Amino acid sequence: MNKSLNKYVNDIISIAGANDKSWDVGANMFIANAKNVGVEGAEHYPGADHLDWAAIAADLAPITPAAEADMLNTFSKDYRARMSEVIAARKAGDYAKAIEVMTRE
């Protein structure tokens, strides 16, 4: 289980919202942004433009098809299990708590 995406829960949700998509599509967009760093003409999804995408790409590396699938599946499983806690934390403006919820074992 690759939990690398879990610490980016707030950014994933921001990208999803900025693009009028669901959180799971936001996770795919987040990875696409990391994979597309430095690729001229590649798609970049707005919503978390404050991030250092090169650093995130390095943090998630290697983003092989198998690693990407594992990250997405793990994020999806964990988010579904903890969705109400994440939403409550974010609603209260406690974005650090949302990350804490998603990164706990």
All heavy atoms as an XYZ file, in Angstrom:
794
protein
N       0.831     -1.184      0.000
C       0.000      0.000      0.000
C       0.876      1.248      0.000
O       1.608      1.492      0.939
C      -0.912      0.016      1.218
C      -2.033     -0.972      1.125
S      -3.418     -0.665      2.252
C      -2.637     -0.216      3.776
N       0.758      2.003     -1.061
C       1.529      3.225     -1.209
C       0.672      4.413     -0.778
O      -0.228      4.837     -1.490
C       1.989      3.373     -2.660
C       2.927      4.533     -2.855
O       2.913      5.493     -2.104
N       3.735      4.446     -3.884
N       0.954      4.951      0.403
C       0.164      6.038      0.989
C       0.707      7.418      0.630
O       0.365      8.405      1.274
C       0.105      5.870      2.505
C      -0.678      4.647      2.943
C      -0.743      4.600      4.461
C      -1.685      3.542      4.935
N      -3.052      3.998      5.033
N       1.521      7.512     -0.397
C       2.167      8.778     -0.752
C       1.187      9.901     -1.034
O       1.463     11.063     -0.738
C       3.079      8.588     -1.957
O       4.105      7.685     -1.662
N       0.047      9.607     -1.614
C      -0.930     10.646     -1.948
C      -1.686     11.165     -0.730
O      -2.188     12.292     -0.754
C      -1.965     10.120     -2.946
C      -1.558      9.972     -4.384
C      -2.751      9.496     -5.212
C      -1.009     11.254     -4.943
N      -1.790     10.359      0.296
C      -2.648     10.701      1.436
C      -2.322     12.044      2.065
O      -3.218     12.773      2.480
C      -2.615      9.597      2.480
C      -3.335      8.351      2.016
O      -3.515      8.129      0.826
N      -3.742      7.522      2.950
N      -1.036     12.403      2.100
C      -0.660     13.678      2.722
C      -1.038     14.874      1.862
O      -0.976     16.014      2.314
C       0.827     13.699      3.051
C       1.746     13.639      1.853
C       3.177     13.533      2.311
C       4.070     13.148      1.152
N       5.356     12.688      1.624
N      -1.455     14.619      0.645
C      -1.871     15.683     -0.267
C      -3.394     15.777     -0.384
O      -3.909     16.352     -1.335
C      -1.252     15.462     -1.648
C       0.256     15.480     -1.641
C       0.985     14.319     -1.835
C       0.954     16.674     -1.433
C       2.375     14.336     -1.836
C       2.340     16.697     -1.428
C       3.046     15.529     -1.637
O       4.418     15.555     -1.631
N      -4.108     15.242      0.575
C      -5.570     15.189      0.511
C      -6.185     16.553      0.257
O      -7.111     16.683     -0.555
C      -6.176     14.516      1.767
C      -5.876     15.293      3.034
C      -7.668     14.283      1.588
N      -5.710     17.579      0.936
C      -6.293     18.913      0.760
C      -6.060     19.448     -0.649
O      -6.951     20.061     -1.243
C      -5.725     19.882      1.805
C      -6.155     19.505      3.201
O      -7.326     19.280      3.469
N      -5.187     19.426      4.103
N      -4.886     19.199     -1.183
C      -4.563     19.666     -2.530
C      -5.353     18.893     -3.575
O      -5.804     19.459     -4.577
C      -3.064     19.549     -2.777
C      -2.277     20.315     -1.735
O      -2.506     21.537     -1.604
O      -1.467     19.697     -1.024
N      -5.539     17.613     -3.344
C      -6.336     16.785     -4.262
C      -7.775     17.295     -4.299
O      -8.364     17.454     -5.377
C      -6.259     15.299     -3.845
C      -4.863     14.750     -4.164
C      -7.357     14.476     -4.516
C      -4.564     13.401     -3.559
N      -8.329     17.579     -3.139
C      -9.696     18.093     -3.073
C      -9.781     19.475     -3.721
O     -10.757     19.789     -4.410
C     -10.206     18.081     -1.626
C     -10.366     16.629     -1.147
C     -11.523     18.843     -1.499
C     -10.631     16.468      0.335
N      -8.757     20.290     -3.536
C      -8.736     21.621     -4.169
C      -8.707     21.521     -5.692
O      -9.418     22.265     -6.378
C      -7.520     22.418     -3.686
O      -7.658     22.737     -2.328
N      -7.899     20.628     -6.210
C      -7.838     20.432     -7.666
C      -9.181     19.931     -8.172
O      -9.687     20.410     -9.189
C      -6.703     19.462     -8.046
C      -5.350     20.148     -7.836
C      -6.841     18.994     -9.490
C      -4.160     19.230     -8.000
N      -9.772     18.982     -7.477
C     -11.083     18.465     -7.880
C     -12.110     19.588     -7.927
O     -12.846     19.733     -8.910
C     -11.531     17.360     -6.933
N     -12.151     20.403     -6.889
C     -13.115     21.496     -6.828
C     -12.890     22.532     -7.912
O     -13.840     23.017     -8.531
N     -11.632     22.888     -8.147
C     -11.308     23.902     -9.146
C     -11.676     23.452    -10.562
O     -11.904     24.281    -11.439
C      -9.828     24.246     -9.085
N     -11.746     22.154    -10.749
C     -12.049     21.605    -12.072
C     -13.438     20.993    -12.139
O     -13.771     20.306    -13.107
C     -10.976     20.581    -12.453
C      -9.651     21.246    -12.682
O      -9.409     21.802    -13.740
N      -8.782     21.226    -11.672
N     -14.235     21.229    -11.092
C     -15.613     20.736    -11.016
C     -15.691     19.220    -11.219
O     -16.506     18.710    -11.976
C     -16.500     21.474    -12.028
C     -17.976     21.340    -11.695
O     -18.306     21.184    -10.498
O     -18.798     21.379    -12.632
N     -14.806     18.513    -10.514
C     -14.734     17.052    -10.595
C     -14.839     16.463     -9.198
O     -14.743     17.153     -8.197
C     -13.405     16.611    -11.236
C     -13.162     17.150    -12.624
C     -14.153     16.604    -13.616
C     -13.847     17.141    -15.010
N     -14.910     16.903    -15.942
N     -15.016     15.171     -9.124
C     -15.081     14.474     -7.840
C     -13.664     14.267     -7.294
O     -12.676     14.379     -8.020
C     -15.787     13.131     -8.005
O     -15.049     12.316     -8.906
N     -13.585     13.951     -6.011
C     -12.291     13.776     -5.355
C     -11.442     12.705     -6.022
O     -10.223     12.837     -6.098
C     -12.466     13.467     -3.862
C     -13.229     12.211     -3.586
C     -14.572     12.091     -3.367
C     -12.707     10.885     -3.518
N     -14.918     10.783     -3.172
C     -13.779     10.013     -3.266
C     -11.433     10.347     -3.661
C     -13.620      8.634     -3.147
C     -11.264      8.979     -3.539
C     -12.352      8.138     -3.282
N     -12.064     11.628     -6.514
C     -11.275     10.560     -7.129
C     -10.663     11.007     -8.447
O      -9.524     10.665     -8.764
C     -12.088      9.271     -7.278
C     -13.405      9.457     -7.984
O     -13.969     10.572     -7.974
O     -13.917      8.471     -8.545
N     -11.389     11.820     -9.199
C     -10.826     12.389    -10.426
C      -9.734     13.383    -10.045
O      -8.694     13.463    -10.718
C     -11.924     13.041    -11.290
C     -11.332     13.745    -12.499
C     -12.950     11.997    -11.730
N      -9.937     14.112     -8.954
C      -8.910     15.031     -8.463
C      -7.603     14.318     -8.159
O      -6.519     14.859     -8.403
N      -7.675     13.111     -7.627
C      -6.460     12.335     -7.346
C      -5.720     12.012     -8.641
O      -4.489     12.107     -8.704
C      -6.814     11.055     -6.584
N      -6.465     11.657     -9.672
C      -5.842     11.395    -10.970
C      -5.220     12.663    -11.543
O      -4.120     12.625    -12.118
C      -6.878     10.830    -11.947
C      -7.169      9.385    -11.688
O      -6.370      8.516    -11.989
N      -8.323      9.107    -11.103
N      -5.909     13.785    -11.393
C      -5.385     15.064    -11.883
C      -4.119     15.454    -11.121
O      -3.169     15.971    -11.715
C      -6.442     16.158    -11.735
C      -7.622     15.994    -12.643
S      -8.893     17.220    -12.226
C      -9.751     17.326    -13.777
N      -4.100     15.197     -9.832
C      -2.933     15.500     -9.013
C      -1.718     14.730     -9.536
O      -0.646     15.307     -9.736
C      -3.217     15.129     -7.552
C      -2.122     15.515     -6.612
C      -2.130     16.745     -5.985
C      -1.079     14.642     -6.335
C      -1.115     17.115     -5.108
C      -0.063     14.991     -5.465
C      -0.079     16.231     -4.852
N      -1.883     13.444     -9.757
C      -0.776     12.641    -10.276
C      -0.376     13.112    -11.672
O       0.812     13.182    -11.995
C      -1.112     11.142    -10.264
C      -1.134     10.637     -8.820
C      -0.106     10.347    -11.088
C      -1.473      9.180     -8.658
N      -1.357     13.449    -12.503
C      -1.043     13.942    -13.847
C      -0.183     15.202    -13.763
O       0.788     15.349    -14.516
C      -2.317     14.212    -14.639
N      -0.515     16.114    -12.844
C       0.297     17.325    -12.681
C       1.739     16.971    -12.328
O       2.678     17.568    -12.851
C      -0.292     18.243    -11.612
C      -1.463     19.047    -12.095
O      -1.831     19.017    -13.268
N      -2.081     19.776    -11.185
N       1.912     16.004    -11.447
C       3.261     15.586    -11.056
C       3.989     14.929    -12.228
O       5.172     15.201    -12.459
C       3.195     14.635     -9.860
N       3.301     14.098    -12.963
C       3.922     13.418    -14.106
C       4.254     14.383    -15.244
O       5.200     14.152    -15.992
C       2.998     12.316    -14.633
C       2.918     11.120    -13.726
C       1.901     10.073    -14.110
C       1.612      9.852    -15.535
N       0.632      8.766    -15.760
N       3.486     15.443    -15.367
C       3.643     16.352    -16.497
C       4.624     17.495    -16.251
O       4.809     18.340    -17.122
C       2.274     16.929    -16.900
C       1.380     15.876    -17.498
O       1.833     14.834    -17.941
N       0.084     16.142    -17.502
N       5.249     17.523    -15.083
C       6.213     18.584    -14.771
C       7.317     18.577    -15.826
O       7.905     17.548    -16.118
C       6.826     18.381    -13.368
C       8.068     19.219    -13.171
C       5.818     18.696    -12.306
N       7.543     19.742    -16.389
C       8.629     19.885    -17.354
C       8.337     19.350    -18.743
O       9.205     19.403    -19.611
N       7.138     18.838    -18.955
C       6.768     18.316    -20.266
C       6.045     19.426    -21.015
O       4.920     19.802    -20.650
C       5.871     17.057    -20.153
C       5.477     16.560    -21.529
C       6.565     15.973    -19.346
N       6.698     19.953    -22.030
C       6.136     21.068    -22.779
C       4.800     20.688    -23.411
O       4.668     19.638    -24.031
C       7.114     21.498    -23.870
C       6.709     22.793    -24.544
C       7.760     23.297    -25.506
O       8.959     23.092    -25.253
O       7.350     23.885    -26.518
N       3.806     21.540    -23.198
C       2.481     21.332    -23.775
C       1.607     20.339    -23.027
O       0.479     20.098    -23.416
N       2.129     19.770    -21.944
C       1.364     18.784    -21.177
C       0.283     19.479    -20.356
O       0.422     20.632    -19.958
C       2.277     17.985    -20.266
N      -0.779     18.777    -20.114
C      -1.907     19.281    -19.323
C      -1.463     19.596    -17.896
O      -0.671     18.867    -17.304
C      -3.017     18.227    -19.279
C      -4.271     18.669    -18.594
C      -5.114     19.623    -19.426
O      -5.196     19.430    -20.647
O      -5.669     20.563    -18.838
N      -1.957     20.703    -17.366
C      -1.773     21.044    -15.957
C      -3.141     21.443    -15.416
O      -3.796     22.316    -15.969
C      -0.795     22.206    -15.772
C      -0.711     22.651    -14.351
N       0.041     21.982    -13.405
C      -1.316     23.664    -13.694
C      -0.114     22.586    -12.237
N      -0.926     23.602    -12.381
N      -3.554     20.783    -14.358
C      -4.863     21.053    -13.766
C      -4.712     22.068    -12.643
O      -3.915     21.877    -11.724
C      -5.481     19.757    -13.253
C      -5.692     18.762    -14.354
C      -4.792     17.723    -14.569
C      -6.774     18.885    -15.216
C      -4.970     16.820    -15.597
C      -6.961     17.975    -16.260
C      -6.054     16.954    -16.442
O      -6.241     16.063    -17.471
N      -5.470     23.162    -12.679
C      -5.378     24.187    -11.639
C      -6.044     23.732    -10.348
O      -6.772     22.738    -10.317
C      -6.132     25.364    -12.255
C      -7.118     24.748    -13.191
C      -6.441     23.503    -13.727
N      -5.770     24.490     -9.317
C      -6.413     24.236     -8.029
C      -5.421     24.094     -6.903
O      -5.788     24.209     -5.738
N      -4.175     23.829     -7.243
C      -3.118     23.729     -6.234
C      -1.838     24.303     -6.833
O      -0.775     23.706     -6.773
C      -2.939     22.283     -5.795
N      -1.979     25.479     -7.416
C      -0.871     26.085     -8.149
C       0.246     26.593     -7.243
O       1.322     26.918     -7.721
C      -1.402     27.204     -9.043
C      -2.379     26.664    -10.081
O      -2.129     25.578    -10.629
O      -3.405     27.328    -10.322
N       0.006     26.628     -5.955
C       1.023     27.051     -4.997
C       2.069     25.968     -4.747
O       3.104     26.232     -4.148
C       0.359     27.420     -3.663
C      -0.316     26.249     -3.018
N      -1.548     25.780     -3.436
C       0.083     25.441     -2.010
C      -1.877     24.722     -2.694
N      -0.907     24.506     -1.828
N       1.801     24.762     -5.215
C       2.699     23.641     -4.939
C       3.924     23.647     -5.840
O       3.878     24.102     -6.978
C       1.952     22.314     -5.122
C       0.805     22.050     -4.164
C       0.106     20.747     -4.510
C       1.297     22.016     -2.725
N       4.998     23.093     -5.333
C       6.214     22.877     -6.106
C       6.083     21.498     -6.759
O       6.380     20.471     -6.150
C       7.434     22.936     -5.183
C       8.745     22.663     -5.902
O       8.736     22.212     -7.070
O       9.795     22.902     -5.274
N       5.578     21.505     -7.986
C       5.259     20.244     -8.652
C       6.488     19.384     -8.914
O       6.407     18.155     -8.892
C       4.451     20.497     -9.921
C       3.060     20.888     -9.564
C       2.511     22.142     -9.592
C       2.045     20.021     -9.044
N       1.217     22.102     -9.116
C       0.901     20.817     -8.782
C       1.984     18.663     -8.768
C      -0.268     20.280     -8.271
C       0.814     18.136     -8.257
C      -0.294     18.941     -8.020
N       7.638     19.998     -9.133
C       8.866     19.214     -9.328
C       9.215     18.462     -8.044
O       9.597     17.288     -8.085
C      10.014     20.118     -9.766
N       9.051     19.117     -6.904
C       9.317     18.462     -5.615
C       8.312     17.340     -5.365
O       8.675     16.278     -4.851
C       9.284     19.476     -4.483
N       7.066     17.568     -5.740
C       6.051     16.524     -5.559
C       6.350     15.337     -6.466
O       6.249     14.186     -6.042
C       4.645     17.080     -5.791
C       4.301     18.017     -4.642
C       3.609     15.962     -5.917
C       3.054     18.814     -4.827
N       6.739     15.613     -7.701
C       7.100     14.520     -8.618
C       8.236     13.697     -8.030
O       8.207     12.456     -8.084
C       7.475     15.086     -9.985
N       9.217     14.366     -7.447
C      10.328     13.651     -6.818
C       9.850     12.855     -5.607
O      10.300     11.723     -5.385
C      11.424     14.641     -6.415
N       8.924     13.428     -4.837
C       8.389     12.752     -3.658
C       7.612     11.491     -4.042
O       7.676     10.483     -3.349
C       7.481     13.704     -2.879
C       6.924     13.095     -1.604
O       7.684     12.420     -0.879
O       5.729     13.305     -1.325
N       6.897     11.556     -5.143
C       6.081     10.416     -5.576
C       6.850      9.402     -6.418
O       6.348      8.305     -6.668
C       4.870     10.908     -6.370
C       3.886     11.823     -5.649
C       2.763     12.222     -6.601
C       3.338     11.186     -4.389
N       8.034      9.765     -6.865
C       8.815      8.928     -7.789
C       9.164      7.584     -7.175
O       9.343      7.489     -5.964
C      10.078      9.663     -8.206
N       9.240      6.594     -8.013
C       8.947      6.610     -9.439
C       7.444      6.460     -9.675
O       6.788      5.661     -9.016
C       9.716      5.413     -9.988
C       9.705      4.424     -8.859
C       9.752      5.275     -7.592
N       6.921      7.231    -10.590
C       5.488      7.134    -10.913
C       5.338      6.183    -12.107
O       5.067      6.577    -13.225
C       4.865      8.510    -11.203
C       5.145      9.489    -10.070
C       3.344      8.366    -11.390
C       4.649     10.905    -10.305
N       5.572      4.926    -11.813
C       5.362      3.872    -12.814
C       3.864      3.565    -12.860
O       3.123      3.936    -11.926
C       6.122      2.596    -12.420
O       5.566      2.115    -11.179
C       7.613      2.841    -12.264
N       3.395      2.883    -13.886
C       1.975      2.514    -13.906
C       1.553      1.731    -12.662
O       0.485      1.981    -12.104
C       1.842      1.689    -15.179
C       2.904      2.242    -16.094
C       4.067      2.545    -15.163
N       2.396      0.820    -12.202
C       2.050      0.028    -11.011
C       2.024      0.906     -9.766
O       1.111      0.778     -8.933
C       3.046     -1.116    -10.831
N       3.003      1.798     -9.614
C       3.036      2.684     -8.453
C       1.849      3.638     -8.473
O       1.227      3.896     -7.433
C       4.349      3.466     -8.418
N       1.523      4.160     -9.637
C       0.379      5.063     -9.770
C      -0.912      4.363     -9.368
O      -1.711      4.904     -8.600
C       0.281      5.569    -11.202
C      -0.841      6.536    -11.432
C      -0.859      7.125    -12.838
O       0.089      6.898    -13.620
O      -1.832      7.822    -13.146
N      -1.113      3.149     -9.854
C      -2.321      2.391     -9.508
C      -2.374      2.129     -8.009
O      -3.438      2.271     -7.390
C      -2.356      1.078    -10.287
N      -1.239      1.786     -7.416
C      -1.193      1.521     -5.978
C      -1.510      2.789     -5.183
O      -2.297      2.757     -4.233
C       0.172      0.968     -5.593
C       0.232      0.462     -4.157
O      -0.829      0.172     -3.570
O       1.359      0.339     -3.630
N      -0.923      3.927     -5.579
C      -1.197      5.187     -4.889
C      -2.683      5.537     -4.975
O      -3.300      5.916     -3.977
C      -0.376      6.333     -5.494
C       1.058      6.344     -5.082
S       1.924      7.834     -5.648
C       2.355      7.383     -7.322
N      -3.251      5.428     -6.173
C      -4.657      5.779     -6.367
C      -5.583      4.846     -5.611
O      -6.549      5.291     -4.976
C      -5.007      5.794     -7.855
C      -4.416      6.948     -8.654
C      -4.576      6.711    -10.143
C      -5.042      8.275     -8.245
N      -5.311      3.559     -5.655
C      -6.147      2.586     -4.945
C      -6.069      2.786     -3.431
O      -7.092      2.713     -2.739
C      -5.757      1.159     -5.316
C      -6.181      0.791     -6.714
O      -7.144      1.329     -7.254
N      -5.450     -0.128     -7.340
N      -4.877      3.033     -2.924
C      -4.704      3.240     -1.490
C      -5.402      4.523     -1.049
O      -6.114      4.541     -0.043
C      -3.208      3.281     -1.123
O      -2.614      2.033     -1.500
C      -3.009      3.514      0.365
N      -5.215      5.611     -1.801
C      -5.869      6.873     -1.469
C      -7.384      6.690     -1.464
O      -8.062      7.126     -0.538
C      -5.469      7.975     -2.452
C      -6.105      9.301     -2.132
C      -5.538     10.146     -1.199
C      -7.282      9.690     -2.750
C      -6.133     11.361     -0.875
C      -7.889     10.901     -2.442
C      -7.318     11.735     -1.496
N      -7.895      6.028     -2.477
C      -9.343      5.818     -2.592
C      -9.879      5.027     -1.403
O     -10.885      5.403     -0.795
C      -9.659      5.097     -3.899
O     -11.034      4.865     -4.015
N      -9.205      3.951     -1.063
C      -9.635      3.110      0.064
C      -9.601      3.908      1.366
O     -10.563      3.902      2.135
C      -8.740      1.881      0.171
C      -9.089      0.931      1.309
C      -8.159     -0.241      1.345
C      -7.118     -0.301      2.363
N      -6.845      0.566      3.419
N      -8.511      4.600      1.600
C      -8.375      5.365      2.842
C      -9.355      6.536      2.895
O      -9.942      6.803      3.941
C      -6.942      5.872      3.003
C      -5.952      4.770      3.318
O      -6.378      3.644      3.648
O      -4.737      5.028      3.230
N      -9.536      7.238      1.781
C     -10.451      8.378      1.784
C     -11.885      7.915      2.018
O     -12.606      8.526      2.796
C     -10.339      9.178      0.484
C     -11.145     10.455      0.552
C     -10.702     11.535      1.299
C     -12.371     10.566     -0.082
C     -11.446     12.702      1.399
C     -13.123     11.726      0.009
C     -12.657     12.785      0.749
O     -13.399     13.937      0.858
N     -12.282      6.833      1.369
C     -13.641      6.319      1.584
C     -13.860      5.945      3.049
O     -14.920      6.194      3.605
C     -13.908      5.118      0.689
C     -14.092      5.462     -0.759
C     -14.308      4.199     -1.596
N     -14.118      4.433     -2.989
C     -15.027      4.953     -3.821
N     -16.201      5.278     -3.348
N     -14.757      5.142     -5.090
N     -12.854      5.356      3.668
C     -12.968      4.921      5.063
C     -12.982      6.101      6.039
O     -13.563      5.994      7.119
C     -11.819      3.981      5.414
N     -12.370      7.212      5.637
C     -12.202      8.340      6.566
C     -12.868      9.619      6.068
O     -12.633     10.699      6.613
C     -10.714      8.581      6.779
C     -10.024      7.355      7.340
C      -8.548      7.430      7.283
N      -7.983      6.175      7.789
C      -6.725      5.862      7.699
N      -5.862      6.698      7.157
N      -6.296      4.718      8.157
N     -13.695      9.496      5.058
C     -14.299     10.647      4.399
C     -15.000     11.588      5.376
O     -14.799     12.805      5.319
C     -15.280     10.182      3.324
C     -15.841     11.297      2.482
S     -17.032     10.730      1.245
C     -16.058      9.624      0.241
N     -15.812     11.049      6.257
C     -16.567     11.923      7.160
C     -15.628     12.709      8.075
O     -15.871     13.888      8.354
C     -17.585     11.132      7.967
O     -16.948     10.184      8.783
N     -14.545     12.085      8.521
C     -13.578     12.783      9.377
C     -12.845     13.877      8.597
O     -12.613     14.973      9.127
C     -12.548     11.802      9.930
C     -13.072     10.859     10.988
C     -11.971      9.929     11.440
O     -11.235     10.303     12.381
O     -11.835      8.842     10.838
N     -12.454     13.571      7.368
C     -11.751     14.555      6.540
C     -12.669     15.740      6.251
O     -12.267     16.902      6.384
C     -11.234     13.920      5.231
C     -10.694     14.981      4.278
C     -10.160     12.876      5.523
N     -13.893     15.456      5.880
C     -14.845     16.530      5.570
C     -15.090     17.399      6.805
O     -15.102     18.631      6.711
C     -16.155     15.948      5.010
C     -15.911     15.381      3.608
C     -17.257     17.012      4.978
C     -17.065     14.563      3.056
N     -15.264     16.770      7.961
C     -15.491     17.530      9.197
C     -14.288     18.418      9.522
O     -14.450     19.584      9.900
C     -15.785     16.585     10.354
N     -13.095     17.889      9.371
C     -11.885     18.673      9.642
C     -11.780     19.855      8.687
O     -11.514     20.986      9.107
C     -10.647     17.784      9.540
N     -12.007     19.602      7.427
C     -11.922     20.680      6.435
C     -13.018     21.719      6.649
O     -12.772     22.917      6.527
C     -11.983     20.103      5.023
C     -10.693     19.372      4.631
C     -10.796     18.734      3.258
N     -11.256     19.652      2.246
C     -10.470     20.502      1.569
N      -9.177     20.543      1.815
N     -10.998     21.302      0.651
N     -14.206     21.275      7.005
C     -15.310     22.197      7.263
C     -14.972     23.129      8.432
O     -15.323     24.304      8.425
C     -16.591     21.418      7.548
C     -17.813     22.296      7.691
C     -19.065     21.456      7.849
C     -20.278     22.354      7.959
N     -21.510     21.595      8.111
N     -14.251     22.592      9.407
C     -13.831     23.375     10.561
C     -12.590     24.221     10.252
O     -12.120     24.967     11.109
C     -13.541     22.448     11.740
N     -12.064     24.093      9.031
C     -10.878     24.840      8.649
C      -9.583     24.246      9.158
O      -8.528     24.869      9.093
N      -9.653     23.010      9.644
C      -8.479     22.343     10.204
C      -7.871     21.412      9.147
O      -8.041     20.197      9.194
C      -8.872     21.567     11.466
C      -7.668     21.111     12.266
O      -6.535     21.171     11.749
O      -7.873     20.679     13.422
N      -7.151     22.013      8.225
C      -6.572     21.254      7.116
C      -5.460     20.327      7.585
O      -5.265     19.256      7.005
C      -6.115     22.212      6.017
C      -7.286     22.975      5.438
C      -7.604     24.246      5.889
C      -8.104     22.390      4.479
C      -8.704     24.930      5.386
C      -9.209     23.062      3.969
C      -9.495     24.331      4.430
O     -10.586     24.999      3.940
N      -4.758     20.716      8.634
C      -3.735     19.844      9.200
C      -4.373     18.573      9.766
O      -3.816     17.478      9.635
C      -2.948     20.570     10.285
N      -5.530     18.703     10.370
C      -6.250     17.541     10.907
C      -6.669     16.611      9.772
O      -6.607     15.384      9.910
C      -7.476     18.007     11.707
C      -8.342     16.893     12.237
C      -7.674     16.136     13.350
C      -8.637     15.138     13.946
N      -8.064     14.382     15.030
N      -7.088     17.170      8.640
C      -7.462     16.336      7.491
C      -6.277     15.485      7.039
O      -6.433     14.296      6.761
C      -7.973     17.203      6.344
N      -5.102     16.099      7.015
C      -3.893     15.345      6.648
C      -3.595     14.281      7.700
O      -3.284     13.137      7.369
C      -2.687     16.288      6.462
C      -2.919     17.199      5.265
C      -1.379     15.487      6.293
C      -1.936     18.352      5.159
N      -3.719     14.660      8.953
C      -3.484     13.717     10.060
C      -4.418     12.503      9.934
O      -3.983     11.355     10.104
C      -3.705     14.423     11.397
C      -3.542     13.541     12.607
C      -3.938     14.257     13.878
O      -3.505     15.412     14.077
O      -4.709     13.673     14.667
N      -5.668     12.753      9.648
C      -6.641     11.671      9.500
C      -6.230     10.731      8.365
O      -6.279      9.513      8.499
C      -8.067     12.256      9.240
C      -9.020     11.185      8.764
C      -8.592     12.931     10.489
N      -5.796     11.316      7.264
C      -5.463     10.501      6.093
C      -4.112      9.790      6.214
O      -3.883      8.792      5.535
C      -5.461     11.365      4.837
C      -6.839     11.689      4.315
S      -7.784     10.231      3.790
C      -6.927      9.808      2.271
N      -3.237     10.276      7.083
C      -1.895      9.654      7.165
C      -1.724      8.728      8.364
O      -0.680      8.096      8.480
C      -0.805     10.743      7.180
O      -1.034     11.638      8.262
C      -0.765     11.496      5.865
N      -2.717      8.644      9.209
C      -2.578      7.733     10.346
C      -2.704      6.286      9.853
O      -3.306      5.999      8.833
C      -3.585      8.039     11.432
C      -4.998      7.655     11.097
C      -5.929      7.891     12.294
N      -7.261      7.526     11.917
C      -8.317      8.299     12.023
N      -8.221      9.486     12.551
N      -9.499      7.869     11.648
N      -2.088      5.430     10.606
C      -2.099      3.991     10.245
C      -3.387      3.348     10.649
O      -4.145      3.671     11.415
C      -0.928      3.276     10.882
C       0.393      3.684     10.276
C       0.502      3.433      8.777
O       0.124      2.354      8.298
O       0.957      4.342      8.076
